[in-house]
Amino acid sequence: MDIGSYLSGYVDGEGCFCVSINKSYRHKFGWEIRPSFSVSQNSDRAEVIEIIKQHFACGTIRPDRSDKTLKYEVRSVVELVEKVIPHFEENPLLSGKQRDFELFAQICRMMQQGEQRTKEGIKRILELAFEMNPSGSRKYTKEEIKI
């Protein structure tokens, strides 16, 4: 079995590439940017979540209280760039989620280079983040985020 293609297909249906933006007094420009990759599944099918965690050799599995599922999640920029992103570059997604992944990969690599620490860098990261997941909801609008 080609586990790489299987996992990409699974993620195409049940996964999410997300960049959350939250107010933060600890960060230079007042905003924290946090990329994450996650896959949710009902607990009676937890074996798939375990296989995904083993495949990437990083991340955590936790209960998601919002919908009573299990969630596998990777938040470390280093692990995202070194372990997760290469998988999806070698095993591309087949839906429109591929575009979100491409933006996500670009953001993660920019953050690994420290671009979120410059005014121009954080502005560009935010622009890319707002292009992702157009049907999703956001806590803050572009207009609310002042850099």
TAGIWO-V539380 format. One line per field, one symbol per residue. ss: DSSP state (H for helix, E for strand, C for the rest). phi: phi as a letter, one per 40 degrees, with the letter a starting at -180 (. if undefined). burial: + if it has 24 or more other ideal C-beta (glycine too) atoms within 12 Angstrom, else -. A space follows every 50 residues. Layout:
ss = ???
phi = ???
burial = ???
//
This chain:
ss = CCHHHHHHHHHHHHEEEEEEEEECCCCCCCEEEEEEEEEEECHHHHHHHH HHHHHHCCCEEEEECCCCEEEEEECCHHHHHHHHHHHHHHCCCCCCHHHH HHHHHHHHHHHHCCHHHCHHHHHHHHHHHHHCCCCCCCCCCHHHCCC
phi = .ccccdcccccdcbbabbbcbbcacccdbgbbbbcababbacccbcdccc ccccccfagbbacbccbfbcbcabbcdcccccbcdddcccbccbbccdcc dccdcccccccccgcccbccccccccdcccccfcccbbcbcdcccbb
burial = ------++++++-++++++++-------+-+++++++++++------++- -++-++-++-+-------+++++++++-+++-+++-++--+-+---+--+ +-+++++++++---++----++-+++-+++-+------------+--
//
